[in-house]
Amino acid sequence: MIGVTAIKKSMKKHSAVVALVFVILVFQTMLIASGHGSLFNPMNISNLIKQNAYVVILAIGMLICILTGGNIDLSVGSSVGMLTALASVFMVNMELNVFLSIFLLLFTGIMIGIWQGFWIAFVRIPAFIVTLTGMFMWRGISLLLLRGQTVSMVPDTYLGFLNSFVPSTGASSMIMTVCLGTGIVFCLVFIAVSALGRMRRIKMAGIFLMESRIGFLLKMAAGSLIIMLVCYILGLTRGFPVVFIFLVMIVLAYSFFTQKTVPGRYLYAMGGNEKAARLSGVNTNKVLFFAYVNMGFLTAVAAILTIGRFNSASSADEPLINTLGACYVGGASAYGGVGTVSGVVVGSVFMALLNNGMSMMGVTTNWQRVVQGLVLLFAIALDITFKKRSRR
């Protein structure tokens, strides 16, 4: 009976994972029954990673903003469009070096964050208003730069690097060995870090404030299984995409920042109760300002990956709905103060598989947008409902 209760608590805590498994089972069953292929086709998984890496990066930046008190950035899609358009100016019109162009894009992204962060953090204009104006501004600038056209501009060396794999060459058996070996190492590190963290929390807070042993073991088993499954699937293709390696580094860095550093914990403190955090000595204006500067930086990183993936610049504004969906489906609270980077990754995978499954089933783009909107609405509605129940 205790084990059943522990499993129920663990499922409730990891509801995003449960939703992800449900979507996978539904689409996989429908695709096999209709003869449209499989979600787990190795090339499909590899392409999904390369196509949606920029969404994960944007969602991490959005999470940092949401943690400060439910603030969001409506301009991320337009910002990506403007930065890719600016890249066309640097690389095509001005014929600048690729690395100099990347530096200028990162600098411009940070300046966008500084601009929006100033009005939000120090002038205290609501983030919704500031980023809404930014959405129109950056979209207008991108249209002016591109004149309504799509421009291809990426040099072959840069494009080849971002679309390359590790290991770059070798027999299929060697690629599989490298992938599985890397997976085993990651599993061991994941289990060791989780076990040490659990022991430290038990020592500080006591066993009664911890998750059950069964829940912990289930999490370790599920995490290790997912790691090995991903590595095995990628081993069936050409190995680890370079974009995937960059993505893993960013996820690990921001996971450490949000969970293990003082500035990262300030984000949660501010989102939980800004007034209390301010009275405790936290400079909430600087915390909020940092969140949007960081958002600008990660937007530039996402734009760089987008350019490498599509080899073009356009003024499209697609990433916003997927970014917000990844955050809220992944467990971020609409009120702020709640959410993790790992949850955002799960939410991003959910949105990617949802879109991919609908595309493979032949669902048109217009209906896909309808489904994305409903998913976002239901995710926020569930969060608000749970919040009201907990207050009661």
N, C-alpha and C positions, 0 to 999 in steps of 0.2 A: 504493500500500500504506500509505503514511504517512497519506494522507487517510482511508482506511478505519479505521485505528487511532484516529485523532483523533475520528472520528464515534462509534466504539464507546465511547471514554472519555467523550465528551460525553453520550451517551445514558445511561451508567451514573451519571454525576454528576447528571443531571437525570431520574432515574427517575420522580419524581412527575409530571413533565410527560408522559413516555411513557405512564404509567398513565392520566393524564387523557385523552390522545388516544385511547387504546384504548377507554376507557369511552364516549367520545363516538361513535366509529365504530360500536361494538356497538349502542348504544341508537338511534342515528340510523338504522342499517340495519334494526333490528327495527321501529321505529316506522313507517318508510316502507313496509316490507313488509306490515305489518298494518293500515295505513291509520289509525294513531292520531295522526297529525300529525308535527311536527318539533320537535327540541330548539331549533332556531335560529329558531323563530317569534319575531319582534321583541317582541310583547307578553309572551311566555313568558320571554324573557331579562330584560326590564324588571322583571317580577314577581319573578323569581328574585333579582335584585339587592336589591330592597326587602325580600323575605322573609328573605334570608340574610345581610344586612349585620351583624346583631347577632352571628351565629355567627363571622364574621371577627374582629370586635372581641374577643369572648371568647377566640378562639383565639390572638390576639396576646398577650393577658394570660396565657393558659395557657403559651404559649411562654416568656415571661419566667420563669415559675416552673420550667418543665422545664429551662431552661438552667442553673439553679443546682445541678443534680445529680439530675435526674429527678424532682423534686418536682411534684406535681399538686394541683389543687383540685377535689375531688369535690362541692363545694357550689355550683358556679356556677349550675346550674339552679334550685336552691332559693333562691339569693340573688336571681336575677332575678325569681322568683315573689314573694318577699317584698317586693322593692322596688316591683314593680307594684302589689301589694296596698297598700303604704304610700302610693303615689300616689293610690289611690282614697280613702284617708282624708284626704289633703291637699286634693285637688281637689273631692271630693264632700261628704264629711262636714264638713270645716273650711272649704270654699269659699275656699281660698287662691289667690293669684295664680299663674298658670302658671310664671312665672320663679322665684318664690320656691319653688314646689314642686320645680322642677328642681334648684335650689340645695340644697334639703334632701335630695333623693334622692342627689345627688353626695356630700354630706357623710355621709349614712348609709352609702353604699357604701364610702367611705374608712374609716369607723369599723369596718365589717365587716372590711376588710383589716387594720386596726390590731389588732383583736381576735385574728384568726387568726395574723397575722404575729408577734405577741408570743409566743404559745405555741410557734410553730414555730421562730422565730429565736433567742429568748433563753432559753426554758425547754427547747428542743430536744426537744419532743414530735414524733414523726414526723408529717409533713404529712398522710399518709394518715389518721391517727387524728383529728387536729384538724379537717380538712375533712369527714371522715365525720360527726363530731359536729355540725359546722356545717350539714351537709346536713339532718339531722333537726331541728335547732333552727330554721333559717330556714324550712323547710317547715311546721313546727308553728306558727310565728308567722304565716305567711301564711294558714294555715287559720283561725287565731283571728281575724285581721283580716277575712277574707272570709266566714267561717262556711260554707266549702265551696261558695260560689257564685262565679259570674263576674260582675264588675261593670264596666259601661261608664262611662267618666268623662272622656274627653278633650274639652276644648272644641273647637268647630269650627275656630277660628282656628289653634290648635296642630296639629290633625289635618290641616288643609288645607296648612299650611306643610310638614310632613314628607312629605306625599304630593304635593307640587308638583314642577314640572320647570323646568329651565333650558335654553333660554329659555322663559319662562312662556307667551308668546303668539307668534304669527307663522305665516306660511305654511309648509307642509311643506318647500318648497325652502329657505327661510331656516333652518329648524331643521337640515336636513341640512348646509347650508353651515357653520353654527356647529359642529356636531359633527365634521365632517371637518376643519375648520380647527383645532379644539382637538386632534384626534388627530395632525395633522401637527406641531403645536407640541410635544406630548408625545413624539413619536417623535424629533424633533431633540434635545430635552433628554435623553432616554434615551440616545441614541447618543453625544452629547457627554460626558455624565457618565461613561458606561462607558469611552469612549476615554481620557479624562483619567485615570481611575482605573487603567486598564491601563498607561498610560505611566508613571504614578507608581510602580506596583508593579514594572515592569521596571527603572526607575532604582534602586529600593531593593533588590530581591531578585535581579534578573537574569532573563534570558529563559528559562533552563532551569527555573525554578520557576513559570512561567506556563502557562496553558492555551494550546493551539495557536492559530495565527491562524485556521485553518479553524473551530475550535470557537467562537472569539470572533465571527467573522462570522456563523456559523449562529445564535448567540444573539441578535445584533443583528437579523438578518432575522426570526427567529421572534418576538422581542419586538415589533418594529415592526408585523408582520403582525397580531398579536393586538390591539394597541392600535387599529389602524385598523379591524379587524373589529368590535370592540366599539363603537367610535364610530359606525361605519356602521349597525350594527343598532339602536343607540339613536336614531340619526337617522331611522330608519323609524317610530319611535313618536312620542313627544312631547318628546324630547330627554333630557338628563341628569337623572335623579331627584336631588332635593336630598340624599337619603340617600346616594346614590352619591358625591356631592361630599364629604360629611363623611367617608365611608369612605376615599376617596383621600387626604384630608388626614391621617387617622390613620395609614394605612399608610406614607405618606412620612415622617411624623414619627418613627414607631417604627423604620423602616428606618434613618434617619439616627442615631437614638439608639443602636441596637444595634451599628451598624457603624462609626460615626465618632466616638463619644464615649468618654471614659475609663470612666465608670460602666457604660456598655453593654458594654465589653470585660471589665469585672470579672465580669459574669455568666458569660461564656464561661470565664474563668480559674477561677472557682469551680467550675463544672461539670466542667472538665477535671481538676482536682485541688484540692480544697478546702484540704488541708493545705499544699500548696505555695503556693497563693494567700495563705493566712494568713501564712506565713513571709515572703512577699514584701511584706507590709505592707497587704494588702487586709483591711478589716474585714468578714469574711464574714457576721457576724451582721447588720450593717446592710444588706448586699447582699440577704440572704435576706428581711429585714424589708421592704425596699423592694419586692421582687418581689410580695409578697402585698398590700401597700398599693396598689400599682399594679393588681393583679388586682381589688381591691375597687372602685377608681375606674372601671376599664373595664367592670366588671359593671354599675355604675350607668348608664354611657353606653349599654350594650346594653339595659338595662331601659327607658331613655327612648325608644330607637328602637322597642322592642317595643310599648310603649304606643301610640306614634303609628301603628304599622302595624296592630295588631289592635283598637285602640280599646277595650281591655278589660284587666282584671287578673284573673289566675287563678293557682292554685297548682300549675300543671303543672311537670314537671321534665324537659323534653325536651332542652334544649341540650347536656347533658353528653356524650352519645355522639358527637354531631356535632363538638363542640369538640375532644375528644380525638382523634377520627378525623382532623380537619383538621391537627392538629399532627403526628401520627405518619406519616400518609400524606405530609405535606409535607416530611418529612425530619428532623424533630426526633428526637433519640436518647433512648431510654428511660433512658440513663445520665446524660444531661445534657451540656452543653458543645457541642452540635451542633444547628444549626437556624437558619433565617433567616425573616424576616417574609415575604419573597416566596414562600418555600416554603410557609408557612402559608396564604397567599392561594391558591396552587395547590391545596393540600389542601382548603381550604374550597370551592373551585369543584368539585373532584372529588366531595366529599360532597353538595353541592347538586345537581349533575347526576345523581348516582347516585340520590338520593331522588326527584328530579323525573322521571327516566326510568322508575323503577319505578312511580311514581304514574300516569304517562301510559299505561303498559302494563297498568294495572289491578291491580297487586300490592297486596295488603292491607297495612295498617299493621303487623300482627303479623309478617308475613314480611319487611317492610322492616327491622324491628328486628333480625331474625335476620341479614340480610345486613350491616347496619351493624356488628353485633358481630363477624362473621367478618372483615370488612375491617379492623377495628381490631386483631383478634388477629393476622392475617397481617402487617400492617404492623409491629407490634412484634416478631413472630417473625423477620421479615427483618432488622430492625435488629440484633437480638441475634445472629443467625447471621453477619452481616457483621462485627460486632464481634469475635466469636470467631475468625473467619478472619484478620482483620487482626492480632490478637494473636499468632497462630501464625506 
